[in-house]
Amino acid sequence: MSPVAQDPEGWSRWPAPAKLNLFLRITGRRPDGYHLLQTVFRMLDWGDTLRLRRRQDGRIQRHGASAAGVAEADDLAVRAAMLLQSEFNCGQGADIVVEKRIPAGAGFGGGSSDAATVLVALNALWGLGLDTGRLAALGLRLGADVPVFIRGENAWAEGVGERLTPVALPPAWYLLVDPGVHAATAALFQASELTRNAAPATISDFVSGVRLGNAFEPVLRRREPAVEAAFAALSQLGSAHLTGSGSGCFVEFADRESAQAALARLPPGLKGWVAEGAPRSPLLAALEAYRT
């Protein structure tokens, strides 16, 4: 993903990378009903691109229709800009264009990443000078996955996903598959068959290769024939996993050639592509390029 650049009309381009959950366990619930999770977030060198331009009239305006049919008022990118503007009484505005590649409802983090990129980029473009911690706290109000995209590190996560411990992950390539199912996260969290009391895992469990699984995988595979079909196809190519609470699936490979060879073996009609795991978010590189 390319670092930020600004054109003669004042537009700058910022990456909003996708993520994978390499596993996802639910270990309990808080008194307020939120589920307690454990997961590892893996950043990808692939995702959406946002184009942003400062406005002096204070308006926040999205240009172009949402690929997922989301109304402008509900768009997380727009909401992020408005939240940042209102919280810090900023008189500047922004034009926003989201170039979507990440499928909605697949668990690759598209909406959360878009929101994080808006917060990070507009903090720079508007000259607010907020540190990462303050941006992450603001992002948590938009969604539990937003802080990890703001911090931009591969991370072990606990709590509702906001307690992050950076982890070093080896280079890897991924075959990603979108079964075309828009998984409704709220409904899945309410599923009666969802395992909510898994024994807590440790980072050493993960590092040693213990298969920790994804609590949503058995639920979605039973409920959605397209997800079950994707798993059946991917299981012929390697160890198949579900990402997040979405329908997206993946298999990890050590190199690009192996991932591309597996992609070529997918059954016709199954949408797949290859992406590289990133040692850190491309958004951090874009921010550094902007500052220099």
N, C-alpha and C positions, 0 to 999 in steps of 0.2 A: 504494500500500500504506500502511495507516494506521500511525502511530507507536504506540509502546507505551502501553498503558493497563492499570490494575489494577482488578479488580472487588472487591466487598466480601468475597469468599471468598479473596482473596489471589492469584488468577490474574492473570498479566500476559500480554499478547499481543505477539509479536515476529515481524517479517517474516523470511522466508528466501527471498530473491529467486532467480529463475532467472538463467542466463547463456547467452550465445552465444559460440562460438568463431568469430570472423569469418574465420579461416583456420586451418589446422593442418598444419605440416610436420614431418617426422621427419628429422633431420640426422645421426643416428648412434646409437651405443649406448655406454653406460658399461661398464667392465669387469664390473660386477655384473649386467649384462643389462638394466638400465633404459634405455628409449629417451630420447634427447635430442630435445626438441621446440622448436618456435617457434610461437607463437599470439598472438592478441589476444583478451582476454576483454572481453566487453561485458555490463555489468549491465542487467537488465531491471526495470522497475517492475511486476513480476508474479511470483508464485511461491507457495510454501507459507506457512502461518502456524503458528507454534509457540505453545502456551500452556504457561506454566511457573509453578510454585508451589513456594516453599521448604518443605522439611520439616526438622524438628528432630531426627528419629530417624536421620538418615544414610542412609536408603534412597533408591535411585534407582528410580522406578517409571514405566513407560509405561502410559498409559491408552488403551484402544481398540486394535483390531487394526490392523496395518499394511496400508495399501491395496495394497501390492505383495506381501503375504504373507511379509514378513521377520520372522523370530523376534526376540523382544525382545532376546535376548543379542547378536544380529547387527546390530541397528538402530544406524546410525551416530550418531543423536541420543543414544541410551542410552550407547553406547560413549564418546562425547565427554564426557558428564557424569561417567561413572565414571573416565575418564582424568584429568580435571581434579581430581576429588575425591581420587584416590589420589596424584597427583603433588604436591599441595600440602597433603596430610594434613588435608583439610577435613572437619569433623564434620557439616556440614549435608548434607541430601539434597534431592531434587527430584521433583515429579510432572511428567510430560511428556505433552503431547498434541500430535501432529503432524497438522495439517489439510492433507492432501495435495492439491495441484493439479498439481504437476510430474510428468509421466509417468516411470516408471522405465525405465531403459535407453535413453532417447531422446537423451542427451547434453546435457540442459539443466541438469545439475548439482544435481539435487534432494537426493540423500543428502549430498553434500559441503556444500551450503548449509545443510541442517538441522544438520549437525554444527557448522559455523562459528557459527550462531546460538546454539546451546546454549553453546558456549565463551564467546562474547561476553556473552550474557545472564546466565549463571550467574556469570561473573566479577564482573558488576555486582551481581547479587542476593545473592551470598554475600559481597560486600565484599572480594574477594581483592586487588584493586588491581594486577593484572598488566597490563603494557603490551602494545601491539599486537604487538610483536616476539616476546615470549614466547608469546603466544597463537598466533601464526602458526607458530612452531616446534613447538608442541604439536600444532597442527592438521595439520601435514605428516606426523605419525606416523599419522594416520587416513586420509589420502589426499592426492594431489598437488594437487588442486583446492581443498582446504580453505583454504589461506592466502589465496588471492585473495578469497574471500568474507569472511574476517576483516578484511583490509585495506580492502575495500570500494570500491576504485577500478578504473575501467576501466584495463586494463594490457596492455602488451606483456610476454609471458612467455617465458622460456627455461629451460634445464636440463630438469628433469622437469616443469616448470610452476611451480616455486617461486621463480625469479629474476624479480622483477616490476619493471617500470618504468612508472609511471603515464603514461597517454596521454589527451589530450583528444579526445573524439569528438564529431562534430556531432550535433545532434538527429536522431532517426530513429524510425520505426515499423516493426514487423516483422510479417509474416504468418508464423505458425508452424504447422507441420504435424507431427502424430504419426502415422506409418504403422502404428503398433501392433506394431512389432517390438522385442523386448527384445534389444538388441545386447549380446553378451557381450564386454566389453572385453578380457579376458585372451586369449580365443580370437582376436580380431581382431589383437592385437599379435603373435600367432604366425603369422599368415597368410603363406604363402610368397610371395604376390604383392604384399605390402605394400612400398611404396617407403620404404626406411630411410636413404637416402643423398642426400636432396635438398640442393641447394646452399643454404647459409644465406642467408636474406633479411635485409633491414635495415628499420628503422622508416621510412626514407625510401621504400623500395619500397612499403610498405603505404600510406603517406600519398599517394603519387603515383598510387595506383589500380591498381598491378600486381596481376593476379589470381594469388594465391598458392595457392589451392586447399586441399583437405583430403585428406590421404593416405589416409583411410579411405573416401572417397567411391567410388572405382572398385571397391573390394573389396565394399562393402555393396551397391552397385547391381548387381553381378554375382551376388551370393549371395542377395539378398532381392528377389523380385519386387515386394513392396509398397513398398520404398524406390525402386525404379526407376519404379514407377507414380507415386509422389509427385513425383519429379523431373520426370517427363514433364508432369504437371499444372502444377507450379509454373513450369516453363520457358515456359509459355504466358503467364505473368503478369509475369515479370521474370527476374532473374539468380538462379537457385536455388543454395543452398549447404547442406552438411551441417554440423551442429554437433558438435564433439567427436568421440568415438568411438562415439556413439550413432546412432540411426536418425532423429532429428529433423531436419527440413529447414526452411529459412526463405528469405524474400525480403525485402530491405530497401526501404523507401519513405521519401520525404521528409516525408510527413504522414499523419495518421490517416485522412483521407478516402480517400486512395489505397489504403491497406492494407485498409480496410473494403470498398472496391469490389472489390478482388482476392479477399478472403474470400468475397464473394457469388458469385464466379465459380468457386469450387472445385467439382469434380465431387461429386455426391451420395455419401455414405459415407466421404469423406475428412475426417478430424477436423482442423479448423484453428481458430485463434483469433488475435487481434491483441494485441500488447503493445508498450508504449513502451520505447525505450532510455532508461536512466537515466544522468544525469551522474555519479552516485555511488550506492552501495548504499543502499536504504531502511533497511537495518540500522543504518547510521551515524546517520541521522536519529532512529531509535528510541532508540539509546543516548544521544544528546544530549538527547532529550526526557525520558528516565528520570533523567538526572543533574540536570536542572533542575526 
